[in-house]
Amino acid sequence: MLFDMAWDRIIGQERVKELLRRAVSSGHVAHAYLFDGPEGVGKDALAIEFARVLNCQERGADACGKCDSCRRLESLQHPDVRLIVALPAGKGEKTGDDPLKGFTDDQMDALHAELAAKARDLYHRISVAKASFIKVNSIREIRRQASMTASQSARKVFLILNAEEMNAEASNALLKTLEEPPGNTLLLLTTSRREQLLPTIVSRCQVVRCAPLSVEDIAAALQERDGVEKDEAMTIARLANGSYAAARAMTSDDLLERRREVVQFVRLALGQNRTALLKHVETVLAGRERADAERWLRLLQSWLHEAVARRASSGDGNETRDDEDVQRFVERFPGADLTTASRSVDRSIALVERNVYLPLVLTTLALDLHRSIASPSE
């Protein structure tokens, strides 16, 4: 999809866009920025577009999208803009070596494929096999590259994506660079785990806080960029917790199947068959990471909210099968304390975020739901 202006490629984040545009227009651009915020809200996208605007040959607050610099950055092939990400150690690599030294042809092909994917989609998260941290050689390369004359631009830009992935040695090397920044060099860091960075690194950057995206912005992006139907896009956006990346992950899931899992969980939680409930919990959690479990809980939360809305209305007679599940639930449990049930789901989400054992979270939630729905007077 084509966009008329550089900033139009960014979903939402209007406050941040305006902050960066003012910095460019006034000429008061700091030597280092830290884009901080939840996963999937567009931090990398903002940093890359900021670099594109700063290197645009038109020298305005918006990139022209037509000059040689803009075209090169659109494909992430600009000689004066470098992306720094977690990489595996090259064969025989020693401290001070080029960070790509010792890479096999397959490793280089994989890295180039990830960069190409990032160029096509600024919300793609670069992931290289066997890469667990950002190497000190990658950070030291900043000094070497910064000492060279920029080929096209007034400054060199280094983007350190997911900066919390720097190991201790790399963090200390970056700190030295931040303390004595090379002339005409801009450092752009992104992170969703600011607390894992050295406080001295954070203090030497201008922190740009990127907020969770609105439901409306996520839904619009899903429709325009991913071809998701309006109703489904709104449902997914409500479950995404402000993250476009999380929303896109859900578009590849069978949302209808996940909803059926939720309905079955509620049925079993309100019944007496503990063995069946435990087996269902195992099925729900099978192969899922914590982020998936959290999204599943948010789908349950959404289902309960539908029940509240349905209880407040009489229905219009045009319910789908899923709506009928909600309607039957409301009719069967007219005295259910849905407010308490919803709070129980909120507590479960918080426990997931605190790394509590997932089967324990769901079985405890089932007991809480039984008390508040099947036995609200207890």
N, C-alpha and C positions, 0 to 999 in steps of 0.2 A: 504494500500500500504506500502511495506517495504522500508526502506532507509538504505544504507550501513553506513552512518556516521550521528552523531547527527545533525550536521549543515545542512544536506541535507533535513531535514524536514522543513526548513525555506525557504520560497519563496523570492528570491532576497536578498536584504540587505547585499550584499557582503562586503561593507565597514564596517558595524557594526560587522559582523561575524569575520572579520580579526582583528578588534580592540579588541574584546573579546578574541580571540585566543592568541593574543600577550600578553594580560594581564595575561592569565593563564600560558603561556610559561615562562614569565619573573618572575612570582610570585608576580607581583605588582597588586594585586586585591584590589580595594577600599573596604571600609566597607559598602558603600551604593551606589546604582546606580538608576538613574531615566531614564526609557525608555520612551521617549517623541516623539509623532508623531501622524499623523491623524488616525482616526478610521480604523481598518481593514488592517493595513500594516504589522502586525506580531510582535507587541511589546510583548505581552504575550508569544508568541511562542519563541522569542529570550530569554526572561527571564527564561523560563522553561528549555530551552536547555542549557543555561549558568549554571543553577543550576545542571543539569545532568552531564555536563562536570566536574564541580568542585567537584562533589561527586563520580565520576567514580573511581573505585579502581585501575585502570591502571595509574592514575595521569598524563594523557597526555593532549594535547590541544584539543583533540577530544574524545568524549565518546566512549567506546568500544562497548556498546550496549549489552554486554553479561554478565557482572558481576552482582552480586545480587543487587547492588546499582542502576545500569542502568535499570534493569528490574523493580525494585520497582518504580522508578521515571517515567518509561514509562506508568505505570498505575496510577501515582500520589498517590502512597501508601507508600511513603518513610517516615520513622519515623523522619528524620532530616530535611525534607523540608515541610513547611506548606504554604498553600494558604490562603490568607485573602481576603474576598470579602464582599460585602454588605449583611447583614443578617437581618431578622425581629427580633424584640424583643421577647424573650421567655416569656412564661407565668410566671409572678412573678419575672422576672429577675431584679436584682439590680446591681448597680455599684460595680465592683469587682468580679462578678460572672463569671463562665465559660460562654463564649459567646453562647454556645449551650444549656445552662441550660433552662429548661422549654419547649424545642422543643417537639412537638408531634411526634408520629411515622410517620405520613404523611409528616411533615416538614423534618424529617431526611431522609426519602426515597427520597423526592424531591431534597434535597441537594446532596445526594449521586448520584442521577441520573445525576445532572448537572456536578459533578466532573468526573463521568465516561464519559460523553459526551466530556468534555474538554480533558480527557486523550486520547480519540480516535481521537480527532480533535483539535489541538492546536489553531485553529482559531475560535473555538466556543466561544461565549461570554456567560459567566455564568450569569444566571438570576434567582433569587430566588423570589418567590411570596411574596409580601408585604415587600420587602427589599428596603428601599429608601436610606440608607447610611451605611457606614462602622462604626460599633459601637466602642466606647471607650473600651469596654471589650475585643474586638478582638485585639486591639492594646496593651492593658495591658497584654494580654496573651503572647505577644512576650517576655516580661521580664521574666515571669514565666518559659516559655519553654526554654529560652536562659540560664537560670541558671542551667538547667539539663545537664548532660553529654551526648554528642552526642553518639548515639548507634552504628553507623557504620562509621561516617565521621569525618573529622578533624574540620568541622564547621557545624553550623546550618544555614539554609537558610529560610528566610521568604519572600514570594512573595505577595506584596500588589497590587492586580489587580484593575485597574481603581481607582487609589489613590485619584482622585478628589472627590470621593464619601465619603471621610471621613467627619464626622461632626466636628464642632469646637473643641469639647472636645477630639475627637480622634486625630485630627491634633496636638493639644498641647501635648498630651501624646506621640505621635510619635516624636515630636521635642525633648522632653526630652531624648528619647532613642537615637536619632541621636547625641545629644550633648555628651552623655556618652554611646557610643556603647558597649554592652556586648562583652567580648572577644570571638573570634572564631565564631562570628555571622555576617552574611551577609544579608543586606536588599535590596530587589529588588522591585522597584516601577514601575508601568506602568501608563501612563496617555495620554489622547488625549486632555486634557484641562489643560495644565500646569499653565495657568494664574489663575486657581481656587485654586491652592496650595499656602500655606504660602511661601513667598519668602525665609524665613529662612529654610524651609524644602528643597527647591530647592538648596539653596546655600551649604547645607551639603551633597549633593549627587553628584556623578559624572554623569553629564547629557549625555545621549546617544541619539542623535537625529536620529530617524528612518524616512527615506524619503518615499514619495509616491512610489509605485511600478511602474515599467515600463509596458507599454501595452504588450510587448512581454512576460514578466514574468507572468503577470496575465493570458494571453491567454494560455500559456503553462501549467500553473497550472490547469486551467479550463478543458483542454483536458486530462491531466494525472490523475487528482484527482476526477474530477466530470463527466468525460465522455462526455463533450460537443464537438460537431463537430467543426472543425477548423474554418470555416467561421463565425459561430455563436460566437465562443469564441473570435475571433478578434473584432467582432462588440461590444460584451458586454465589453471587456477589454477597448476599446476606450471610453466607456461611464462611466466607473467605477471610474474615477478621482483618479487613483492610489491605490484604495482600493480593496483588494481581497474579503473582506466581502461584500462590495457593489456589486461586480461582481457576487458572489454566490447568493445574494438575487435576482438578475435579472434573474438568470437561473431558478428560481422557478416561475417567472412571465411569462406571455404570451407575449414574445417580439414582435411577429407579431401583436398582438392586440394593443400594445402600439404604434407601428409604424403607424398603421391605425388611431389611435387617433391623432397622429401628423399631418398626411396628411389631416385629416378632419379639424383640427384646422387651418391649413394654408388656406384651401379652404374657410372656414367661415371668416377668417381674411381678405381675399381679396374680399369677397362679401359685400353685403349691408344689410344682415339680422342680425341685432344686437341681436335680441331676440334669434335666433338659436345659435349665438356665445356664449351668456351668459349661455345658457342651456348646451352647450358643455363644457364650462369652469367648470361648476358645476359637470358634469360627470367626467371630467379629475381629479378633485381634490377630488372627493368623497372617503372618507376613507383613504386618503393618508397623510402621514406625510411629513415634509419639505424635508427630504432626498429623498423620492420618487418623490416629485415635482422637485427637482433638477436633478435627473436622467432623468425624462421625458424631461426637458429642454435640457439636454445634448443629448438626442436622437433627438430632433428637430435640435440642432446644427449640429449633424452628418448628418441629412437629407439635410440641407442646403449645407454642404460641398460636399455631393454627387452631388447636383445640380451644384455647381461650377465646379466639375470635369467633369460632363456630358456636360456642356456647352462648355468646352474646347476640347471635343472630339465629334466625330460624332456617337458614339454608335457602337456596333458590330453586332447588329441584333439578339442577343441572350438574350435580356432582360427578366427578370422575371416580374411578375405583379407589384411588388414593384418598379422595375427599370422603368417600363412603366409610373408609377405615376410621377417619377422624370423627365422623358423625356417629358411628356406632359406639365409639369410645365415649363420646360426650353423653349419649343416651344411657349407656350402661352405668356410668359413674357420675351422676349429676351432682353429687356432693364432694367430688374430688377437690382437694386443695392444690390447685395447679400452680399457685404462687409459690408454695413451699416446694413443690416438685421441681419448678424451674430453678429455684435457689439451689437445690441439690445438684442439678446439672452444672450450675455455675461453680459450685465447690469442686465438683469432679474435674472440670476443666482446669481449675487452679492446681489441683493435685497432679494432674498430668504434666503441667508446666513445671512442677517442682520435682519431677522424676520419681513420683511414687509408683510402686509396682502396679502395672496396668490391670491385671486380673482382679487385684484387690479393689482398685478404684471402681470397676464396673460392678462387681458383686455387691460392694457396699452401696453403690447407687441404686441397684435393684431393690435392696432392702428399704432404702429411703423412699423410693417411689411407691413401694407396696404400702408403707405406712401413710404416706400423704394422699394416695389415690384410693386404694382399696379399703383402708381403715383410717380415714381422716380424723375420726373422733378419738383415736387411741393416743 
